[in-house]
Amino acid sequence: MARSQCWGNISHIKVMTMQIYKDFTFEAAHFLPSAAPGHPNSRIHGHSFHVRVTVEGEPDPETGLVFHFDDLDAAIAVVRSALDHQFLNEIEAIGAPTLENIAIWIWSQLIVQIPALSEVHISRPSCHEGCVYRGK
């Protein structure tokens, strides 16, 4: 399919890079080994996590896609399955299960299948806290 067919009447617009994203959630328990004794984070507790995975690139001239959402969904499903309803302290590669380390772990799981991965944003909405990792 030619660019003009795929892009309709906007084929005259110069396209640079764009970002697409997919959100997912997971529920998990953890504790922070570095928390002071008696601090609530030193005890096992759970969170609802929200993750946004962002891919950056120029849309393919044939498909009009930066990255196919079906492929993004498939890669995310593997990551979500590994995290959802798990005890994060038992996932050795995460280390201390901070937002920072979880974001890095998610990146490391996805970058192999998604070379144009540009950002992993993870948050705990009930705590109004989050972390953005851009792999640099």
Backbone as a printed PyTorch tensor [residue, N CA C, xyz], in Angstrom:
tensor([[[  0.8470,  -1.1720,   0.0000],
         [  0.0000,   0.0000,   0.0000],
         [  0.8920,   1.2350,   0.0000]],

        [[  0.6650,   2.1340,  -0.8750],
         [  1.4640,   3.3580,  -0.9600],
         [  1.1510,   4.2720,   0.2060]],

        [[  2.1240,   5.1240,   0.5460],
         [  1.9540,   6.0530,   1.6620],
         [  0.6760,   6.8600,   1.5200]],

        [[  0.3820,   7.3410,   0.3290],
         [ -0.8170,   8.1560,   0.1450],
         [ -2.0810,   7.3340,   0.3830]],

        [[ -2.0550,   6.0430,   0.0640],
         [ -3.2180,   5.2030,   0.3150],
         [ -3.3940,   4.9610,   1.8100]],

        [[ -2.2900,   4.7070,   2.4740],
         [ -2.3420,   4.4130,   3.9030],
         [ -2.6830,   5.6620,   4.7080]],

        [[ -2.1690,   6.8000,   4.2830],
         [ -2.3010,   8.0220,   5.0600],
         [ -3.4030,   8.9310,   4.5570]],

        [[ -4.1430,   8.5220,   3.5710],
         [ -5.2430,   9.3330,   3.0740],
         [ -4.7700,  10.6850,   2.5740]],

        [[ -5.4630,  11.7400,   2.9510],
         [ -5.1710,  13.0880,   2.4740],
         [ -4.0740,  13.7960,   3.2520]],

        [[ -3.3910,  13.1090,   4.1660],
         [ -2.3470,  13.7770,   4.9470],
         [ -0.9500,  13.4100,   4.4720]],

        [[ -0.8460,  12.7850,   3.3150],
         [  0.4580,  12.3240,   2.8390],
         [  1.4340,  13.4670,   2.5840]],

        [[  0.9560,  14.6760,   2.4550],
         [  1.8320,  15.8280,   2.2160],
         [  2.4980,  16.3260,   3.5060]],

        [[  2.0570,  15.8520,   4.6530],
         [  2.6130,  16.2910,   5.9320],
         [  3.8840,  15.5100,   6.2240]],

        [[  4.9540,  16.2220,   6.5460],
         [  6.2250,  15.5690,   6.8800],
         [  6.0970,  14.9470,   8.2690]],

        [[  6.3740,  13.6780,   8.3540],
         [  6.2590,  12.9580,   9.6160],
         [  7.6570,  12.7110,  10.1660]],

        [[  7.8530,  13.1020,  11.3830],
         [  9.0960,  12.7890,  12.0760],
         [  8.7920,  11.5860,  12.9660]],

        [[  9.3350,  11.5590,  14.1470],
         [  9.0430,  10.4400,  15.0280],
         [  7.7460,  10.6910,  15.7850]],

        [[  7.1350,   9.6080,  16.1570],
         [  5.9080,   9.6360,  16.9400],
         [  6.0720,   8.6470,  18.0800]],

        [[  5.2190,   8.7710,  19.0670],
         [  5.2020,   7.8130,  20.1650],
         [  3.8250,   7.1650,  20.2360]],

        [[  3.8330,   5.8700,  20.4700],
         [  2.5990,   5.1540,  20.7780],
         [  2.7970,   4.5220,  22.1480]],

        [[  1.7140,   4.1930,  22.8160],
         [  1.8600,   3.5730,  24.1290],
         [  0.7400,   2.5950,  24.3920]],

        [[  1.0040,   1.7190,  25.3350],
         [  0.0360,   0.7440,  25.8020],
         [  0.1380,   0.7100,  27.3190]],

        [[ -1.0030,   0.7730,  27.9800],
         [ -1.0640,   0.7110,  29.4330],
         [ -1.4490,  -0.6880,  29.8850]],

        [[ -0.9510,  -1.0650,  31.0530],
         [ -1.4090,  -2.2920,  31.6980],
         [ -1.3000,  -2.1300,  33.2000]],

        [[ -1.9710,  -2.9970,  33.9060],
         [ -1.9450,  -2.9590,  35.3680],
         [ -1.5730,  -4.3320,  35.8990]],

        [[ -1.0880,  -4.3280,  37.1250],
         [ -0.8690,  -5.5870,  37.8290],
         [ -0.9550,  -5.3320,  39.3240]],

        [[ -1.2600,  -6.3740,  40.0450],
         [ -1.3450,  -6.3440,  41.5050],
         [ -0.1970,  -7.1920,  42.0280]],

        [[  0.5130,  -6.6810,  43.0340],
         [  1.6370,  -7.4560,  43.5640],
         [  1.9460,  -7.0270,  44.9920]],

        [[  2.6210,  -7.9070,  45.7040],
         [  3.0530,  -7.6360,  47.0740],
         [  4.5690,  -7.5030,  47.1010]],

        [[  5.0490,  -6.7880,  48.1030],
         [  6.4910,  -6.6520,  48.3020],
         [  6.7470,  -6.0530,  49.6790]],

        [[  8.0140,  -6.0020,  50.0260],
         [  8.4770,  -5.1920,  51.1560],
         [  9.8140,  -4.6160,  50.7380]],

        [[ 10.2200,  -3.5560,  51.3870],
         [ 11.4920,  -2.9260,  51.0460],
         [ 12.5350,  -3.2890,  52.0940]],

        [[ 13.5350,  -4.0690,  51.7170],
         [ 14.5620,  -4.5010,  52.6720],
         [ 15.3100,  -3.3300,  53.3120]],

        [[ 15.3620,  -2.2040,  52.6330],
         [ 16.0920,  -1.0440,  53.1720],
         [ 15.2680,  -0.2070,  54.1480]],

        [[ 13.9880,  -0.5140,  54.2870],
         [ 13.1310,   0.2630,  55.1970],
         [ 13.5370,   0.0040,  56.6470]],

        [[ 13.4330,   1.0300,  57.4400],
         [ 13.7770,   0.9090,  58.8640],
         [ 12.8220,  -0.0640,  59.5520]],

        [[ 13.3190,  -0.7940,  60.5370],
         [ 12.4430,  -1.6980,  61.2850],
         [ 11.2430,  -0.9230,  61.8370]],

        [[ 10.0750,  -1.5130,  61.6860],
         [  8.8620,  -0.8740,  62.1660],
         [  8.1970,   0.0400,  61.1490]],

        [[  8.9230,   0.4530,  60.1250],
         [  8.3250,   1.2750,  59.0690],
         [  7.3380,   0.4080,  58.2880]],

        [[  6.2080,   0.9710,  57.8720],
         [  5.2300,   0.1580,  57.1270],
         [  5.8100,  -0.5450,  55.8990]],

        [[  6.7920,   0.0600,  55.2390],
         [  7.3740,  -0.5660,  54.0480],
         [  8.2820,  -1.7460,  54.3730]],

        [[  8.6120,  -1.9220,  55.6530],
         [  9.4420,  -3.0680,  56.0380],
         [  8.6090,  -4.3460,  56.1520]],

        [[  7.2930,  -4.1820,  56.1510],
         [  6.3880,  -5.3340,  56.2250],
         [  5.8170,  -5.6320,  54.8390]],

        [[  5.4160,  -6.8660,  54.6300],
         [  4.8020,  -7.2380,  53.3640],
         [  3.4970,  -6.4710,  53.2040]],

        [[  3.3510,  -5.8630,  52.0290],
         [  2.1440,  -5.1190,  51.6960],
         [  1.9640,  -5.1630,  50.1870]],

        [[  0.8070,  -4.7790,  49.7200],
         [  0.5230,  -4.8710,  48.2930],
         [  0.1520,  -3.5390,  47.6750]],

        [[  0.2410,  -3.5040,  46.3530],
         [ -0.1160,  -2.3220,  45.5720],
         [ -0.8050,  -2.7360,  44.2870]],

        [[ -1.5690,  -1.8170,  43.7590],
         [ -2.0310,  -1.8820,  42.3750],
         [ -1.0630,  -1.0120,  41.5820]],

        [[ -0.4130,  -1.5810,  40.6040],
         [  0.5620,  -0.8650,  39.7920],
         [ -0.0430,  -0.5540,  38.4240]],

        [[  0.2970,   0.5820,  37.8890],
         [ -0.1010,   0.9820,  36.5380],
         [  1.1790,   1.2110,  35.7410]],

        [[  1.2500,   0.6240,  34.5610],
         [  2.4400,   0.7430,  33.7280],
         [  2.0430,   1.2530,  32.3480]],

        [[  2.8230,   2.1790,  31.8300],
         [  2.6710,   2.6450,  30.4470],
         [  3.9840,   2.3510,  29.7260]],

        [[  3.8830,   1.6090,  28.6320],
         [  5.0260,   1.2590,  27.8010],
         [  4.9310,   2.1020,  26.5290]],

        [[  5.9770,   2.8720,  26.2550],
         [  5.9800,   3.7800,  25.1100],
         [  7.0170,   3.3440,  24.0870]],

        [[  6.6200,   3.3740,  22.8290],
         [  7.4720,   3.0200,  21.7040],
         [  7.5690,   4.2470,  20.8040]],

        [[  8.7700,   4.5420,  20.3390],
         [  8.9760,   5.7230,  19.5140],
         [  9.5670,   5.3490,  18.1650]],

        [[  9.0930,   6.0060,  17.1310],
         [  9.6400,   5.7640,  15.8090],
         [  8.8580,   6.5110,  14.7530]],

        [[  9.2700,   6.3200,  13.5360],
         [  8.5650,   6.9200,  12.4090],
         [  7.5870,   5.8820,  11.8670]],

        [[  6.3700,   6.2770,  11.5830],
         [  5.4200,   5.3120,  11.0270],
         [  5.9370,   4.6870,   9.7400]],

        [[  5.7520,   3.3950,   9.6130],
         [  6.1370,   2.6810,   8.4090],
         [  5.3270,   3.2270,   7.2350]],

        [[  5.9840,   3.5380,   6.1240],
         [  5.2520,   4.1120,   5.0030],
         [  4.2180,   3.1620,   4.3880]],

        [[  4.4220,   1.8660,   4.5620],
         [  3.4720,   0.8940,   4.0060],
         [  2.2660,   0.6730,   4.9180]],

        [[  2.5100,   0.6090,   6.2400],
         [  1.4220,   0.2660,   7.1680],
         [  0.8640,   1.4730,   7.9130]],

        [[  1.6710,   2.5240,   8.0120],
         [  1.2570,   3.6790,   8.7980],
         [  1.4600,   3.4730,  10.2960]],

        [[  2.0870,   2.3570,  10.6810],
         [  2.2630,   2.0110,  12.0870],
         [  3.6900,   2.2780,  12.5580]],

        [[  3.8190,   2.7910,  13.7670],
         [  5.1250,   2.8790,  14.4270],
         [  5.5300,   1.4830,  14.8790]],

        [[  4.5860,   0.7650,  15.4690],
         [  4.7880,  -0.6040,  15.9580],
         [  3.3940,  -1.2030,  16.0640]],

        [[  3.2380,  -2.4350,  15.7120],
         [  1.9050,  -3.0400,  15.7280],
         [  1.4550,  -3.2850,  17.1700]],

        [[  0.2660,  -2.8160,  17.4980],
         [ -0.2360,  -2.9760,  18.8650],
         [ -0.4110,  -4.4410,  19.2530]],

        [[ -0.6890,  -5.3240,  18.3110],
         [ -0.7880,  -6.7530,  18.6400],
         [  0.5500,  -7.2820,  19.1510]],

        [[  1.6430,  -6.8510,  18.5240],
         [  2.9680,  -7.2770,  18.9710],
         [  3.3080,  -6.6740,  20.3330]],

        [[  2.9050,  -5.4420,  20.5430],
         [  3.1160,  -4.7940,  21.8430],
         [  2.3270,  -5.5160,  22.9200]],

        [[  1.0780,  -5.8460,  22.6170],
         [  0.2370,  -6.5970,  23.5640],
         [  0.8670,  -7.9280,  23.9390]],

        [[  1.4010,  -8.6330,  22.9520],
         [  1.9920,  -9.9550,  23.2100],
         [  3.2080,  -9.8500,  24.1220]],

        [[  4.0660,  -8.8760,  23.8810],
         [  5.2520,  -8.7010,  24.7240],
         [  4.8530,  -8.3020,  26.1460]],

        [[  3.8980,  -7.4090,  26.2580],
         [  3.4370,  -6.9530,  27.5730],
         [  2.7780,  -8.0840,  28.3470]],

        [[  2.0450,  -8.9550,  27.6610],
         [  1.3500, -10.0590,  28.3400],
         [  2.3260, -10.9520,  29.1010]],

        [[  3.4950, -11.1810,  28.5330],
         [  4.5060, -12.0150,  29.1970],
         [  5.0000, -11.3270,  30.4680]],

        [[  5.2640, -10.0310,  30.3740],
         [  5.7380,  -9.2610,  31.5280],
         [  4.6590,  -9.2010,  32.6040]],

        [[  3.4440,  -8.8950,  32.1950],
         [  2.3440,  -8.7920,  33.1560],
         [  2.1420, -10.1170,  33.8920]],

        [[  2.2050, -11.2090,  33.1600],
         [  2.0400, -12.5350,  33.7610],
         [  3.1060, -12.8100,  34.8200]],

        [[  4.3300, -12.3570,  34.5630],
         [  5.4270, -12.5830,  35.5070],
         [  5.2690, -11.7450,  36.7810]],

        [[  4.5270, -10.6300,  36.7030],
         [  4.3960,  -9.7140,  37.8400],
         [  3.0650,  -9.8230,  38.5850]],

        [[  1.9940, -10.1100,  37.8620],
         [  0.6550, -10.0130,  38.4440],
         [  0.4250, -11.0650,  39.5280]],

        [[ -0.0310, -10.5890,  40.6780],
         [ -0.3030, -11.4200,  41.8540],
         [  0.9180, -12.2280,  42.2890]],

        [[  2.0710, -11.5780,  42.2110],
         [  3.3160, -12.2010,  42.6470],
         [  3.8850, -11.4500,  43.8500]],

        [[  4.8170, -12.0900,  44.5180],
         [  5.5890, -11.4720,  45.5890],
         [  6.8780, -10.9900,  44.9350]],

        [[  6.9880,  -9.6920,  44.7120],
         [  8.0750,  -9.1350,  43.9030],
         [  9.4610,  -9.4090,  44.4800]],

        [[  9.5710,  -9.5640,  45.7850],
         [ 10.8660,  -9.8800,  46.3940],
         [ 11.4110, -11.2300,  45.9270]],

        [[ 10.5520, -12.0900,  45.4060],
         [ 10.9760, -13.4040,  44.9300],
         [ 11.4530, -13.3840,  43.4780]],

        [[ 11.2920, -12.2590,  42.7870],
         [ 11.7970, -12.1490,  41.4170],
         [ 13.2160, -11.6000,  41.5320]],

        [[ 14.1600, -12.5160,  41.5580],
         [ 15.5470, -12.1990,  41.8840],
         [ 16.1430, -11.0920,  41.0220]],

        [[ 15.8130, -11.0900,  39.7400],
         [ 16.4100, -10.1130,  38.8290],
         [ 15.9580,  -8.6750,  39.1130]],

        [[ 14.8780,  -8.5040,  39.8660],
         [ 14.4280,  -7.1500,  40.2130],
         [ 15.3060,  -6.5540,  41.3020]],

        [[ 15.7860,  -7.3880,  42.1980],
         [ 16.5000,  -6.8680,  43.3630],
         [ 15.4920,  -6.3090,  44.3450]],

        [[ 15.8500,  -5.2500,  45.0460],
         [ 14.8930,  -4.6080,  45.9490],
         [ 13.7460,  -4.0650,  45.1030]],

        [[ 12.5040,  -4.4540,  45.3920],
         [ 11.3920,  -4.1180,  44.5030],
         [ 10.8880,  -2.6730,  44.6460]],

        [[ 11.7530,  -1.7350,  44.3030],
         [ 11.3840,  -0.3240,  44.2600],
         [ 10.7620,  -0.0350,  42.8940]],

        [[ 10.0710,   1.0800,  42.7860],
         [  9.5470,   1.4650,  41.4710],
         [ 10.6680,   1.5560,  40.4480]],

        [[ 11.8060,   2.1020,  40.8700],
         [ 12.9480,   2.2530,  39.9690],
         [ 13.4150,   0.8990,  39.4400]],

        [[ 13.5930,  -0.0650,  40.3230],
         [ 14.0800,  -1.3830,  39.8980],
         [ 13.0440,  -2.1520,  39.0860]],

        [[ 11.7730,  -1.9990,  39.4250],
         [ 10.7220,  -2.6670,  38.6490],
         [ 10.6840,  -2.0940,  37.2360]],

        [[ 10.8160,  -0.7670,  37.1060],
         [ 10.8250,  -0.1370,  35.7730],
         [ 11.9980,  -0.6550,  34.9390]],

        [[ 13.1750,  -0.7480,  35.5490],
         [ 14.3510,  -1.2630,  34.8340],
         [ 14.1300,  -2.7170,  34.4280]],

        [[ 13.5460,  -3.5130,  35.3070],
         [ 13.2880,  -4.9180,  34.9960],
         [ 12.3090,  -5.0430,  33.8310]],

        [[ 11.2340,  -4.2590,  33.8540],
         [ 10.2630,  -4.2940,  32.7570],
         [ 10.9630,  -3.9330,  31.4490]],

        [[ 11.7680,  -2.8750,  31.4860],
         [ 12.5280,  -2.4750,  30.2860],
         [ 13.3660,  -3.6390,  29.7690]],

        [[ 14.0900,  -4.2840,  30.6720],
         [ 14.9940,  -5.3660,  30.2600],
         [ 14.2360,  -6.5400,  29.6430]],

        [[ 13.0030,  -6.7480,  30.0630],
         [ 12.1900,  -7.8240,  29.5060],
         [ 11.6390,  -7.4710,  28.1290]],

        [[ 11.3670,  -6.1860,  27.9020],
         [ 10.7130,  -5.7600,  26.6610],
         [ 11.6670,  -5.3480,  25.5440]],

        [[ 12.8370,  -4.8450,  25.8800],
         [ 13.7200,  -4.2470,  24.8760],
         [ 14.1530,  -5.2440,  23.8020]],

        [[ 14.2250,  -6.4990,  24.1320],
         [ 14.6250,  -7.5230,  23.1570],
         [ 13.5820,  -7.6370,  22.0390]],

        [[ 12.3100,  -7.6000,  22.4020],
         [ 11.2330,  -7.7340,  21.4140],
         [ 10.7980,  -6.3940,  20.8290]],

        [[ 11.1390,  -5.3080,  21.5360],
         [ 10.6930,  -3.9760,  21.1130],
         [ 11.9060,  -3.0500,  21.0760]],

        [[ 12.7090,  -3.1270,  20.0220],
         [ 13.9250,  -2.3140,  19.9610],
         [ 13.6660,  -0.8060,  20.0050]],

        [[ 12.4860,  -0.3760,  19.5940],
         [ 12.1610,   1.0550,  19.5980],
         [ 11.5150,   1.5030,  20.9220]],

        [[ 11.6070,   0.6670,  21.9370],
         [ 11.0850,   1.0250,  23.2560],
         [ 11.7380,   2.3320,  23.7020]],

        [[ 10.9280,   3.2800,  24.1600],
         [ 11.5040,   4.5650,  24.5560],
         [ 11.2620,   4.9110,  26.0140]],

        [[ 10.2560,   4.2970,  26.6310],
         [  9.9600,   4.7020,  28.0100],
         [  9.0980,   3.6620,  28.7000]],

        [[  9.3940,   3.4370,  29.9650],
         [  8.5310,   2.6530,  30.8520],
         [  8.1630,   3.5680,  32.0020]],

        [[  6.8740,   3.7870,  32.1570],
         [  6.3570,   4.6310,  33.2420],
         [  5.5690,   3.7100,  34.1630]],

        [[  5.9600,   3.6490,  35.4350],
         [  5.2650,   2.8010,  36.3970],
         [  4.8180,   3.6610,  37.5670]],

        [[  3.6010,   3.4020,  38.0400],
         [  3.0980,   4.1820,  39.1670],
         [  2.2530,   3.3170,  40.0850]],

        [[  2.0990,   3.8380,  41.2860],
         [  1.1840,   3.2870,  42.2790],
         [  0.1590,   4.3950,  42.5040]],

        [[ -0.9540,   4.3660,  41.7650],
         [ -1.9170,   5.4650,  41.8330],
         [ -2.4250,   5.7850,  43.2370]],

        [[ -2.6100,   4.7780,  44.0700],
         [ -3.1300,   5.0450,  45.4120],
         [ -2.1310,   5.8140,  46.2710]],

        [[ -0.8580,   5.7350,  45.9190],
         [  0.1870,   6.4470,  46.6500],
         [  0.5660,   7.7640,  45.9650]],

        [[  0.0550,   7.9760,  44.7520],
         [  0.3960,   9.1740,  43.9690],
         [  1.9120,   9.2570,  43.7350]],

        [[  2.4930,   8.0840,  43.3720],
         [  3.9400,   7.9940,  43.1500],
         [  4.1940,   7.2720,  41.8470]],

        [[  5.3020,   7.6150,  41.2130],
         [  5.6450,   6.9310,  39.9800],
         [  7.1080,   7.1070,  39.6200]],

        [[  7.4960,   6.4280,  38.5700],
         [  8.8710,   6.4570,  38.0810],
         [  8.8380,   6.3150,  36.5650]],

        [[  9.7000,   7.0620,  35.9000],
         [  9.8300,   6.9580,  34.4470],
         [ 11.2630,   6.5270,  34.1460]],

        [[ 11.3990,   5.4570,  33.3520],
         [ 12.7170,   4.9720,  32.9400],
         [ 12.8040,   5.0230,  31.4280]],

        [[ 13.8680,   5.6380,  30.9380],
         [ 14.0550,   5.7940,  29.5050],
         [ 15.2490,   4.9960,  28.9740]],

        [[ 15.7670,   4.1040,  29.7720],
         [ 16.8070,   3.1860,  29.2980],
         [ 18.1390,   3.7920,  28.9660]],

        [[ 18.4510,   4.9220,  29.5300],
         [ 19.7280,   5.5620,  29.2170],
         [ 20.6130,   5.6280,  30.4160]]])
